[in-house]
């Protein structure tokens, strides 16, 4: 299977490979060079971490002060109906 590099330096991965490896548009890859073989270039998919975006999500909280314990309500317990 062959492909080529476009005018803007983009590499097209053939559809059969994209389908079999479940590669979706917009995924990130790391490009690695093989020191032993000058003509070999490797692509490694960068998978998002499980907690990606968690810090941004928590930083978006409007309350920025320290957390305090909520005061418990002082109500008498209800009597169960028999």
C-alpha positions as CSV (number, residue, x, y, z in Angstrom):
1,X,0.0,0.0,0.0
2,X,1.5,3.4,-0.9
3,X,0.6,7.0,-0.4
4,X,2.3,10.4,-1.0
5,X,3.0,13.7,0.7
6,X,0.9,16.6,-0.5
7,X,2.0,20.1,-1.4
8,X,1.6,21.3,2.2
9,X,3.5,18.4,3.6
10,X,0.5,16.4,4.7
11,X,0.5,12.6,4.6
12,X,-2.7,10.8,3.8
13,X,-3.1,7.5,5.6
14,X,-5.0,5.0,3.4
15,X,-8.6,4.4,4.3
16,X,-8.1,0.7,4.9
17,X,-5.5,1.5,7.6
18,X,-7.6,4.3,9.2
19,X,-10.6,1.9,9.4
20,X,-8.7,-1.1,10.8
21,X,-6.9,1.1,13.4
22,X,-10.0,3.2,14.2
23,X,-8.2,6.5,13.4
24,X,-10.5,9.5,13.5
25,X,-9.9,12.9,12.0
26,X,-8.2,15.3,14.5
27,X,-6.3,12.6,16.4
28,X,-2.7,13.5,17.4
29,X,0.3,11.5,16.5
30,X,4.0,11.5,17.5
31,X,6.5,11.2,14.6
32,X,9.5,9.1,15.4
33,X,12.7,8.4,13.4
34,X,14.3,5.0,13.4
35,X,18.1,5.5,14.0
36,X,18.9,2.2,12.4
37,X,16.9,2.7,9.2
38,X,17.1,6.1,7.6
39,X,14.0,5.5,5.4
40,X,11.8,4.4,8.3
41,X,9.5,6.9,9.9
42,X,7.1,5.8,12.7
43,X,3.8,7.3,13.8
44,X,2.6,6.7,17.3
45,X,-1.0,7.7,18.3
46,X,-1.2,10.0,21.3
47,X,-4.1,8.9,23.3
48,X,-5.8,11.4,25.6
49,X,-5.3,10.8,29.3
50,X,-8.4,9.8,31.3
51,X,-8.4,13.1,33.3
52,X,-7.6,15.4,30.4
53,X,-9.5,18.7,31.0
54,X,-10.2,18.0,34.7
55,X,-8.0,20.9,35.9
56,X,-9.7,23.3,33.5
57,X,-13.1,22.0,34.6
58,X,-12.3,22.5,38.3
59,X,-10.7,25.9,37.7
60,X,-14.0,27.1,36.1
61,X,-15.8,26.7,39.5
62,X,-17.0,30.2,40.5
63,X,-16.3,29.6,44.2
64,X,-12.6,30.1,44.9
65,X,-12.5,30.0,48.7
66,X,-11.6,27.1,51.0
67,X,-14.3,24.5,51.4
68,X,-16.0,24.4,54.8
69,X,-18.3,21.9,56.4
70,X,-22.0,22.5,56.0
71,X,-23.8,23.2,59.3
72,X,-26.1,20.3,60.2
73,X,-29.8,21.1,60.6
74,X,-31.0,20.8,64.2
75,X,-34.4,19.2,63.6
76,X,-35.9,16.4,65.7
77,X,-36.1,13.0,64.1
78,X,-39.5,12.1,62.7
79,X,-41.3,9.3,64.3
80,X,-42.0,6.4,62.0
81,X,-45.7,5.8,61.4
82,X,-47.0,2.5,62.5
